[in-house]
């Protein structure tokens, strides 16, 4: 795994820093953050010494919160929490997703209100920087517990991890790194599975991927707008100023910049009164998606600055305090991810509508399905089918996870917000949107070829990059390979 830069954790991280480490950057813990961790651990030891009732430390967890745990069994409780909560199922999360969860968890602990030792967090950082990724099953959590438990297993020499491309047991992975399994102490097992870092880390990754896709979506939409010979007056700055939306102004600014000095649009001026909404409404719809992204960014950064452990330890070792509350409830992240997921699904929907207009000879003025018109070739006919399928899948995925509800732990946890599933489905929608944009990008480039006209100066650069990777389509190879190549181009860099 390539390590491109270093992120130092002192103050709470921002979403971009979490995403950077998830994608390979190094993480370092400042001396101040380590001191906060150890100070909080001293408070935990004081709480135990004073016989103060503390959820998950001197009591059981969930519906067993009123069962007293003697001091001699508190370390065993920490270990047992990991074992019993590691009930995840399904395929493992991708490495970047697992790393994002780890970074968000470390960030949560570094506030200094959880109470685990700095040594535990330092070990997590060591695994990250060595490229050792715990295997975290993707399914089985209504909130956060099972995902984070599987992360914690590797710390104690259980579970599985990937190191240098090889799947190892947790014990084997630690041995390869000359590390001994940790022996957890009081509260450490509970802290490792607690809070919203699972959903928050995944949300950071979603924000990073969405931001890049939004830029691509605007650029590709400009290409479709040009090839369909649309009316620039519909996106003129003077017209756009009538509506209050930061996203709309960003998108319309990009479109106008990309389409500046377009000979195609100069020739098309006045050819129709209004274009279809999937073209004329690009600033309004893409802009609304950008506004939704801004809203989600605010929530995610706010979550990273929050302590989401339960219980929270505070005060001093001489006067310890404990706060049992519900900050681990991920309602904010769940709602934000549902909002972003719906917005991204709409972004994919309008992309498919533009693709359909390009392949439909009845409205595009181009050969049907962007083929040669002989009837022997189908061109982009089935590529548009694939786009419709992805839009339908996104519509199903966009159903609000935060409303799924459910009851767990013998009525103790009787309202559930499903924040982690909300973040995971947002990542799934993003993957589908990338494919939808790849199809539209190929259709737009094929449209330029059939028009036999040169794109605007700004869009010539994008067209050239596509044509370096994918030649014009003539039913001479599987269309799916072209879509995969275009999707890789979108994933590799910003437009």
C-alpha positions in Angstrom: 0.0 0.0 0.0 1.5 3.3 -1.0 1.8 5.9 1.8 1.5 9.3 0.3 1.6 11.6 3.2 1.2 11.9 7.0 -1.8 13.0 9.0 -1.0 14.0 12.6 -3.9 13.6 15.1 -3.9 16.2 17.8 -7.1 18.1 17.5 -10.1 16.2 16.0 -9.6 15.2 12.4 -11.7 16.5 9.5 -13.4 14.2 7.1 -10.7 14.7 4.4 -8.0 13.6 6.8 -9.9 10.4 7.7 -10.4 9.7 4.0 -6.7 10.3 3.3 -5.5 7.8 5.8 -8.2 5.3 4.6 -6.6 5.6 1.2 -3.1 5.1 2.3 -1.7 8.1 4.2 0.2 7.5 7.4 -1.3 8.5 10.8 0.6 9.8 13.8 -0.7 10.5 17.3 0.6 13.6 18.9 2.1 13.5 22.4 -0.8 15.6 23.6 -3.3 13.2 22.3 -1.5 10.2 23.9 -1.5 12.1 27.2 -5.2 12.7 27.0 -5.7 8.9 26.5 -3.6 7.9 29.5 -5.2 10.6 31.7 -8.7 9.2 30.9 -7.4 5.7 31.7 -6.3 7.0 35.1 -9.9 8.2 35.7 -11.2 4.7 34.8 -8.9 3.1 37.3 -10.0 5.6 39.9 -13.7 4.8 39.2 -12.9 1.1 39.8 -11.0 1.7 42.9 -13.8 3.8 44.4 -16.4 1.1 43.6 -18.5 3.5 41.4 -21.0 1.8 39.2 -19.9 2.2 35.6 -21.8 0.7 32.7 -19.7 -1.9 30.9 -16.9 -1.7 33.5 -18.3 -2.7 36.8 -21.6 -3.9 35.2 -22.6 -6.0 32.2 -23.7 -4.4 28.9 -27.0 -4.0 27.1 -29.8 -5.7 29.0 -27.2 -6.9 31.5 -26.4 -3.3 32.6 -27.6 -4.0 36.2 -25.5 -7.1 36.7 -22.4 -6.3 38.9 -19.0 -7.3 37.6 -16.3 -7.8 40.3 -12.8 -6.3 39.7 -11.3 -9.7 39.0 -13.6 -10.2 36.0 -13.4 -6.8 34.4 -10.6 -7.6 32.0 -12.4 -10.8 31.1 -15.5 -8.8 30.3 -13.5 -6.6 27.9 -12.3 -9.7 26.0 -15.7 -11.4 26.1 -17.3 -8.3 24.6 -15.1 -8.5 21.6 -15.8 -12.2 21.1 -19.5 -12.1 21.5 -20.0 -8.9 19.5 -17.9 -10.2 16.6 -21.0 -11.7 15.0 -20.6 -10.1 11.6 -21.5 -12.0 8.4 -21.0 -11.5 4.7 -18.1 -10.5 2.5 -15.4 -8.4 4.1 -15.4 -4.6 3.6 -12.8 -3.3 1.2 -9.5 -2.2 2.7 -10.2 1.5 2.4 -13.5 1.1 4.3 -12.0 -0.9 7.1 -9.2 1.6 7.4 -11.7 4.5 7.5 -13.4 2.8 10.5 -10.1 2.4 12.3 -9.1 6.0 11.8 -12.5 7.3 13.0 -12.3 5.1 16.0 -8.8 6.4 16.9 -10.1 9.9 16.5 -12.9 9.2 18.9 -10.6 7.8 21.5 -8.2 10.7 21.2 -10.7 13.1 22.6 -9.6 11.6 26.0 -13.1 10.7 27.3 -13.2 6.9 26.6 -10.7 5.6 29.1 -8.7 3.0 27.2 -4.9 3.1 27.4 -2.8 5.0 24.9 -1.1 1.6 24.2 -4.3 0.3 22.6 -4.6 3.2 20.3 -0.9 3.2 19.4 -1.3 -0.5 18.4 -4.2 0.5 16.1 -2.0 3.2 14.5 0.8 0.7 14.1 -1.5 -1.7 12.2 -2.7 1.1 9.9 0.8 2.3 9.1 2.0 -1.3 8.4 -0.9 -1.8 5.9 -2.4 -4.5 8.1 -6.1 -4.3 7.6 -8.5 -6.2 9.9 -11.1 -8.3 8.1 -14.5 -6.8 8.9 -17.6 -8.6 7.6 -19.9 -6.1 5.8 -23.2 -7.3 7.2 -24.7 -7.8 10.6 -24.7 -4.5 12.3 -27.8 -2.3 13.0 -25.4 0.4 14.3 -21.7 -0.2 14.9 -21.1 -3.2 17.3 -20.1 -6.1 15.1 -18.0 -4.1 12.6 -15.9 -2.6 15.4 -15.7 -5.8 17.3 -14.0 -7.6 14.3 -11.6 -4.7 14.1 -10.7 -5.2 17.8 -10.2 -9.0 17.4 -7.0 -8.5 15.6 -5.6 -6.5 18.5 -5.9 -9.5 20.8 -4.6 -12.0 18.2 -8.0 -13.3 16.9 -10.0 -12.8 13.8 -8.3 -12.2 10.4 -6.3 -9.5 8.7 -4.8 -8.8 5.3 -1.1 -7.9 5.2 0.9 -7.4 2.0 -2.0 -9.0 0.1 -2.1 -12.2 2.2 -5.0 -13.2 4.4 -3.7 -14.1 7.9 -5.1 -14.9 11.3 -4.9 -12.0 13.7 -2.2 -13.9 15.6 -0.2 -14.5 12.4 -0.5 -10.9 11.4 0.8 -9.6 14.7 3.7 -12.1 14.6 4.7 -10.9 11.1 4.9 -7.4 12.6 6.8 -8.6 15.7 3.9 -7.5 17.9 2.3 -9.4 20.8 -1.4 -9.7 21.2 -2.8 -7.1 23.6 -4.4 -8.1 26.9 -7.4 -5.8 27.3 -8.1 -4.1 30.6 -11.4 -2.7 32.1 -13.6 -0.8 29.7 -11.3 -1.3 26.7 -13.5 -4.0 25.1 -16.5 -1.8 25.4 -14.8 1.3 24.0 -13.5 -0.7 21.0 -17.0 -1.7 19.9 -18.8 1.6 20.9 -19.7 4.9 19.4 -20.3 6.1 15.9 -16.8 5.7 14.3 -18.0 2.9 12.1 -20.6 4.9 10.3 -18.5 8.1 10.5 -15.5 6.6 8.9 -17.5 5.1 6.1 -19.2 8.5 5.7 -15.8 10.2 5.3 -15.0 7.8 2.5 -18.4 8.5 0.9 -17.8 12.3 1.0 -14.4 11.9 -0.6 -15.7 9.7 -3.5 -18.8 11.8 -4.0 -16.9 15.1 -4.2 -14.8 13.7 -7.1 -17.9 12.3 -8.8 -19.7 15.6 -8.5 -16.9 17.3 -10.5 -17.0 14.6 -13.1 -20.8 14.8 -13.3 -20.7 18.5 -14.1 -18.0 18.0 -16.7 -19.7 15.1 -18.4 -23.0 17.0 -18.3 -21.4 19.9 -20.1 -20.3 17.5 -22.9 -23.9 16.2 -23.2 -25.2 19.7 -23.2 -22.9 20.6 -26.1 -23.5 17.5 -28.2 -27.2 18.0 -27.9 -26.8 21.6 -29.1 -28.6 23.2 -26.2 -29.3 26.8 -25.4 -26.7 28.6 -23.4 -29.2 31.2 -22.4 -30.8 28.7 -20.0 -27.6 28.6 -17.8 -26.5 32.2 -18.3 -25.2 33.8 -15.1 -27.8 36.5 -15.1 -30.6 33.8 -15.1 -28.9 31.7 -12.5 -28.6 34.6 -10.0 -32.4 34.5 -9.5 -32.1 31.3 -7.4 -30.4 31.1 -4.0 -28.3 27.9 -4.0 -24.6 27.7 -3.6 -24.5 24.4 -5.4 -26.5 25.8 -8.4 -24.1 28.7 -8.7 -21.1 26.3 -8.6 -22.5 24.0 -11.3 -23.7 26.8 -13.6 -20.3 28.5 -13.2 -18.6 25.2 -14.2 -20.9 24.7 -17.2 -20.3 28.2 -18.5 -16.6 27.9 -18.1 -16.5 24.5 -19.8 -18.7 25.7 -22.7 -17.0 29.0 -23.3 -16.2 29.6 -26.9 -18.2 26.6 -28.1 -18.6 26.8 -31.8 -21.2 24.0 -31.6 -23.4 26.1 -29.2 -22.9 29.3 -31.1 -24.3 27.6 -34.2 -27.2 26.1 -32.2 -28.3 29.4 -30.6 -32.0 30.0 -31.1 -32.7 26.6 -32.7 -35.3 25.9 -30.0 -37.0 27.8 -27.2 -36.3 25.3 -24.4 -34.3 22.1 -24.0 -35.4 19.0 -22.1 -35.1 19.3 -18.3 -32.3 16.7 -18.1 -30.2 19.3 -20.0 -31.7 22.6 -19.1 -32.0 21.6 -15.4 -28.4 20.5 -14.9 -27.6 23.5 -12.6 -30.7 23.0 -10.5 -30.4 19.2 -10.0 -26.6 18.9 -9.9 -26.6 22.0 -7.6 -29.1 20.4 -5.2 -26.9 17.4 -5.0 -23.9 19.6 -4.1 -26.0 21.3 -1.4 -26.8 17.9 0.0 -23.1 17.1 0.0 -22.4 20.3 1.9 -25.1 19.4 4.5 -23.5 15.9 4.9 -20.1 17.4 5.3 -21.2 19.6 8.2 -22.7 16.6 10.0 -19.7 14.3 9.5 -17.2 17.0 10.7 -19.5 17.7 13.7 -19.5 13.9 14.5 -15.7 13.8 14.3 -15.5 16.6 16.9 -17.9 14.8 19.2 -17.3 12.1 21.8 -19.6 9.2 21.0 -18.5 6.7 23.6 -20.8 5.4 26.3 -20.1 5.8 29.1 -17.9 8.9 29.0 -15.3 9.4 31.7 -14.5 12.9 32.9 -13.4 14.9 35.9 -10.1 14.0 37.4 -8.5 10.9 38.9 -9.1 12.5 42.3 -12.7 13.4 41.5 -13.8 11.0 38.7 -17.1 11.4 36.9 -18.9 9.1 34.6 -21.7 10.0 32.2 -24.0 7.3 30.9 -25.9 8.6 27.9 -26.7 7.7 24.3 -24.1 9.5 22.3 -23.3 6.3 20.5 -26.7 6.6 18.7 -25.9 7.4 15.1 -29.1 9.2 14.1 -27.3 12.3 12.7 -25.0 10.2 10.5 -27.8 7.9 9.4 -30.0 10.8 8.4 -27.1 12.6 6.6 -26.2 9.5 4.7 -29.8 8.8 3.7 -30.0 12.4 2.4 -26.8 12.1 0.5 -27.7 8.7 -0.9 -31.0 10.1 -2.3 -29.2 13.0 -3.8 -26.6 10.8 -5.5 -29.3 8.5 -6.8 -30.9 11.5 -8.5 -27.6 12.5 -9.9 -27.4 9.0 -11.5 -31.0 9.3 -12.7 -30.4 12.6 -14.6 -27.2 11.1 -16.1 -29.2 8.2 -17.5 -31.8 10.6 -18.9 -29.1 12.5 -20.8 -27.7 9.2 -22.1 -31.1 8.2 -23.4 -31.5 11.5 -25.2 -28.1 11.0 -27.0 -28.9 7.4 -28.1 -32.5 8.2 -29.2 -32.3 9.4 -32.7 -35.8 10.8 -32.5 -34.6 13.6 -30.3 -30.8 13.8 -30.7 -30.6 14.3 -34.4 -27.8 11.7 -34.4 -27.9 8.1 -35.8 -30.0 5.8 -33.6 -28.1 4.4 -30.7 -25.0 6.3 -31.9 -24.4 3.5 -34.3 -23.7 3.7 -38.0 -27.4 3.4 -38.9 -27.0 0.2 -41.0 -29.0 -2.0 -38.7 -26.1 -4.4 -38.4 -24.8 -2.5 -35.4 -26.6 -1.8 -32.1 -24.1 0.8 -30.8 -25.1 2.1 -27.4 -28.6 0.5 -27.3 -27.8 -2.0 -24.5 -25.4 0.4 -22.7 -28.5 2.5 -22.0 -30.3 -0.6 -20.8 -27.5 -1.1 -18.3 -27.9 2.5 -17.2 -31.6 2.0 -16.6 -30.8 -1.1 -14.5 -28.4 0.9 -12.3 -30.9 3.7 -11.8 -33.4 1.1 -10.7 -30.9 -0.4 -8.3 -30.1 3.0 -6.9 -33.8 3.7 -6.4 -34.1 0.5 -4.2 -30.9 1.3 -2.3 -32.1 4.9 -1.6 -34.9 3.7 0.7 -34.1 5.3 4.0 -32.0 3.0 6.2 -32.4 5.3 9.2 -36.1 4.3 9.4 -35.5 0.6 9.5 -35.9 0.5 13.3 -36.0 -2.8 15.1 -35.5 -3.9 18.8 -32.4 -5.5 20.2 -31.0 -6.5 23.6 -34.2 -7.6 25.2 -35.9 -4.2 24.8 -33.0 -2.3 26.2 -32.1 -1.0 22.8 -35.6 -0.4 21.5 -34.9 2.2 18.8 -32.2 1.8 16.1 -31.0 4.2 13.6 -29.0 2.0 11.2 -26.3 4.6 10.5 -23.7 2.1 9.3 -26.1 0.5 6.7 -27.0 4.0 5.6 -23.3 4.8 5.0 -22.7 1.4 3.3 -25.6 1.9 0.9 -24.4 5.4 0.0 -21.0 3.8 -1.0 -22.9 1.3 -3.1 -24.9 4.0 -4.8 -21.7 5.9 -5.5 -20.3 2.9 -7.3 -23.4 2.7 -9.5 -23.2 6.5 -10.2 -19.6 6.1 -11.4 -20.8 3.5 -13.9 -23.7 5.7 -15.0 -21.3 8.6 -15.6 -19.0 6.3 -17.5 -21.8 5.4 -19.9 -22.8 9.0 -20.4 -19.1 10.0 -21.0 -18.7 7.4 -23.7 -22.0 8.4 -25.3 -21.0 12.1 -25.3 -17.7 11.3 -26.9 -19.4 9.1 -29.5 -21.8 12.0 -30.2 -18.9 14.3 -30.9 -17.5 11.8 -33.4 -20.9 11.5 -35.2 -21.4 15.3 -35.2 -17.9 15.5 -36.7 -17.4 18.7 -34.7 -14.8 19.8 -32.2 -15.7 20.2 -28.5 -15.3 23.5 -26.8 -11.6 24.3 -25.9 -12.1 23.2 -22.3 -13.9 20.0 -23.2 -11.3 19.1 -25.9 -9.0 18.1 -23.1 -11.5 15.6 -21.6 -12.4 14.2 -25.0 -8.8 13.6 -25.7 -8.2 11.8 -22.4 -11.2 9.5 -23.1 -10.0 8.8 -26.7 -6.5 7.9 -25.4 -8.2 5.1 -23.4 -11.2 4.2 -25.5 -11.5 4.4 -29.3 -14.9 5.2 -31.0 -17.3 2.3 -30.7 -18.2 0.3 -33.8 -19.6 -3.0 -32.3 -16.1 -4.4 -32.7 -15.6 -5.3 -29.1 -17.6 -5.9 -25.9 -19.2 -2.7 -24.8 -18.7 -3.6 -21.1 -14.9 -3.3 -21.5 -15.3 0.3 -22.7 -17.5 1.1 -19.8 -15.0 -0.4 -17.4 -12.2 1.7 -19.0 -14.2 4.9 -18.7 -15.1 4.1 -15.1 -11.4 3.6 -14.3 -10.6 6.9 -15.8 -13.3 8.6 -13.6 -12.0 6.8 -10.5 -8.3 7.6 -11.2 -8.3 11.4 -11.1 -10.4 14.5 -11.1 -11.5 15.9 -14.5 
